[in-house]
């Protein structure tokens, strides 16, 4: 049984690798045949040269690592602040209708708003430095975390809670031993969705008065029609996003090993 499962998982990996190979091969073929001018679709070799260029000599005052670390610092601060505030509030909202009635209208009001709609206000209030950018990323990360945490509490089976109470557990023990562990799978789903929103908002946060960042590289290279550097930045952003999601999935596998067996 274990052997067949490993073979099935290996076949999935092969399918994924095949998809990547087809995409890369199609890109190389289109560039080689010059179906469109290289200005619009640069050759893979040109992108590789641009990658080596920005990695060694740098781009507009900093190497690729410098720009990537600038972006990751903003993402890390904004996302971390959202995690430590949104998840506890979401858990409280799930347990108390009064707290939900107090906070839910605010979250639901701004959640569908495009980030650029209120980014100008954040700049007016916090200035053009990293503070406004981190605040924007924080606001982007907050709703998925709080909503998933709230929904997770509401979906906990009441029979588990009643069984624990009937056995003499206190309310605090019920929360720590029953409610919170039951919420973890959906909380991790919120973490994954939230990091996606946060990373997507990164480009928006770096379009105003920024001098570094991987999102800024895309926008700045576009002004000079450096599509090779745009491709480099987009590929790096995509791989970094996959790495961040992979870290959350690894943490989920570590802390929620029972997921899928409930």
C-alpha positions in Angstrom: 0.0 0.0 0.0 2.8 2.3 0.9 4.7 1.5 -2.3 1.6 2.3 -4.5 1.1 5.6 -2.6 4.8 6.6 -3.3 4.4 5.7 -6.9 1.3 7.8 -7.2 3.0 10.7 -5.6 6.0 10.3 -7.9 3.7 10.4 -10.9 2.2 13.7 -9.7 5.7 15.1 -9.4 6.5 14.0 -12.9 3.3 15.6 -14.3 4.3 18.9 -12.6 7.8 18.7 -14.0 6.4 18.0 -17.4 4.2 21.1 -17.2 7.2 23.2 -16.3 9.2 21.7 -19.1 6.4 22.4 -21.6 6.1 26.0 -20.5 9.9 26.6 -20.7 10.1 24.8 -24.0 7.3 26.8 -25.5 8.9 30.0 -24.3 12.3 29.1 -25.8 10.6 28.1 -29.1 8.6 31.3 -29.4 11.7 33.4 -28.7 13.8 31.4 -31.1 11.3 31.6 -33.9 10.8 35.3 -33.1 7.1 35.0 -33.3 7.0 38.3 -31.4 9.9 40.8 -31.1 12.4 40.1 -28.4 11.5 43.4 -26.8 8.2 41.7 -25.7 9.4 38.1 -25.1 13.1 38.0 -24.5 15.1 34.8 -25.0 15.8 32.6 -22.0 19.5 33.2 -22.6 18.9 37.0 -22.4 17.0 36.5 -19.2 19.8 34.4 -17.8 22.3 37.2 -18.7 20.1 39.8 -17.0 19.9 37.5 -13.9 23.7 37.3 -13.7 23.9 41.1 -14.3 21.5 42.1 -11.5 22.9 39.4 -9.2 26.5 40.6 -9.5 26.8 44.2 -10.7 23.3 45.1 -9.5 20.4 47.2 -10.8 19.9 50.8 -10.0 21.9 50.9 -6.7 21.5 47.3 -5.5 21.9 43.7 -6.3 19.0 41.3 -6.8 19.5 40.0 -3.2 19.4 43.6 -1.9 16.1 44.3 -3.6 14.6 40.9 -2.6 15.6 41.4 1.0 14.0 44.8 1.0 10.7 43.4 -0.1 10.9 40.4 2.2 11.5 42.6 5.2 8.3 44.6 4.4 6.4 41.4 3.9 7.7 39.8 7.0 6.9 42.7 9.3 3.4 43.4 7.8 2.5 39.7 7.7 3.8 38.9 11.2 1.9 41.8 12.7 -1.3 40.6 11.0 -0.8 37.0 12.2 -0.3 38.0 15.9 -3.4 40.3 15.8 -5.8 38.9 13.3 -5.8 35.3 14.4 -6.6 36.0 18.1 -9.3 38.5 17.1 -10.8 36.0 14.7 -10.9 33.4 17.5 -12.6 35.9 19.8 -15.1 36.8 17.0 -15.9 33.1 16.6 -16.6 32.7 20.3 -18.4 36.0 20.9 -21.2 37.4 18.8 -20.8 40.8 20.4 -17.1 41.0 19.4 -18.1 39.8 15.9 -20.8 42.5 15.7 -18.2 45.1 16.7 -15.4 44.2 14.3 -16.9 42.3 11.4 -18.5 45.3 9.7 -15.1 47.1 9.6 -13.3 44.1 8.2 -16.0 43.4 5.6 -16.1 47.0 4.6 -12.5 47.4 3.6 -11.8 43.8 2.6 -13.0 44.2 -1.0 -11.4 47.5 -1.5 -8.4 47.6 -3.9 -5.2 48.3 -2.0 -4.4 51.4 -4.1 -7.8 52.9 -3.0 -6.6 53.6 0.5 -2.8 53.5 0.0 -2.8 57.3 -0.7 -4.4 57.8 2.7 -1.8 55.7 4.4 0.9 57.8 2.7 -0.8 61.0 4.0 -1.0 59.6 7.5 2.3 57.7 7.7 4.6 59.3 5.1 6.4 57.8 2.1 8.7 55.5 4.0 8.4 51.9 4.8 5.7 52.6 7.5 3.0 53.2 4.9 4.1 50.1 2.9 4.1 47.8 5.9 0.7 49.2 6.9 -0.7 48.4 3.5 0.7 44.8 3.6 -0.8 44.4 7.1 -4.2 45.5 6.0 -4.0 43.1 3.0 -3.0 40.2 5.2 -5.6 40.8 8.0 -9.0 39.8 6.6 -8.1 36.2 5.4 -6.6 35.5 8.8 -9.4 36.8 10.9 -12.2 35.4 8.8 -10.7 31.9 8.6 -10.0 31.9 12.3 -13.6 33.0 13.1 -15.1 30.4 10.7 -12.9 27.7 12.2 -14.3 28.3 15.7 -17.8 28.3 14.4 -17.2 25.0 12.7 -16.0 23.1 15.8 -18.2 20.2 16.6 -20.3 21.0 19.7 -20.2 17.4 20.8 -16.5 17.6 21.3 -16.9 20.7 23.5 -19.8 19.2 25.5 -17.9 16.0 26.0 -14.9 17.9 27.4 -17.1 19.9 29.7 -18.9 16.8 30.9 -15.6 15.3 31.9 -14.8 18.3 34.1 -12.7 20.4 31.8 -12.6 24.2 32.4 -13.5 26.7 29.7 -9.8 27.5 29.3 -8.9 23.8 29.0 -11.6 23.3 26.4 -10.2 26.1 24.4 -6.6 24.9 24.6 -7.3 21.2 24.2 -10.4 21.1 22.0 -11.3 24.3 20.2 -7.8 25.6 19.2 -6.5 22.3 17.9 -9.7 21.8 15.9 -9.2 25.3 14.4 -5.6 24.8 13.3 -6.4 23.3 9.8 -8.5 26.2 8.8 -6.1 28.7 10.4 -3.3 27.3 8.3 -5.6 27.7 5.2 -6.0 31.3 6.2 -2.2 31.7 6.6 -1.7 30.4 3.0 -4.4 32.6 1.5 -3.1 35.6 3.4 0.5 35.3 2.3 -0.7 35.2 -1.2 -2.7 38.5 -0.8 0.2 40.1 1.0 2.8 39.2 -1.7 0.4 40.3 -4.4 0.0 43.7 -2.7 3.8 44.1 -2.4 4.0 45.6 -5.9 1.3 48.1 -5.1 3.2 49.1 -1.9 6.4 49.7 -3.8 5.1 51.9 -6.6 5.3 55.2 -4.6 8.5 56.7 -3.4 10.4 53.4 -3.3 14.0 53.0 -4.2 14.4 49.3 -3.8 12.4 46.1 -3.7 11.6 43.3 -6.2 8.2 44.9 -7.1 10.0 48.3 -7.6 12.4 46.5 -10.0 9.5 45.4 -12.2 8.0 48.9 -12.4 11.3 50.6 -12.9 12.5 48.2 -15.6 9.3 48.7 -17.4 10.0 52.4 -17.7 13.2 51.6 -19.6 11.7 48.6 -21.6 14.0 46.2 -19.9 11.8 43.2 -20.3 14.7 40.8 -19.6 14.9 42.3 -16.1 11.1 42.2 -15.8 11.2 38.5 -16.5 13.9 38.0 -13.9 12.0 39.9 -11.2 8.7 38.1 -12.0 10.4 34.6 -11.9 12.1 35.5 -8.6 8.8 36.7 -7.2 7.1 33.5 -8.3 9.7 31.3 -6.8 9.8 33.2 -3.6 6.0 33.0 -3.3 6.2 29.2 -3.8 8.9 29.0 -1.1 6.8 31.0 1.4 3.8 28.8 0.7 6.0 25.8 1.0 7.2 26.9 4.5 3.6 27.3 5.7 2.6 23.9 4.3 5.6 22.3 6.0 4.6 24.0 9.3 1.1 22.7 8.8 2.3 19.1 8.2 4.4 19.5 11.4 1.7 21.0 13.7 -1.5 19.5 12.1 -0.5 15.9 11.2 -4.1 14.8 11.7 -5.5 17.0 8.9 -7.6 14.9 6.6 -8.1 12.1 9.1 -10.8 13.7 11.2 
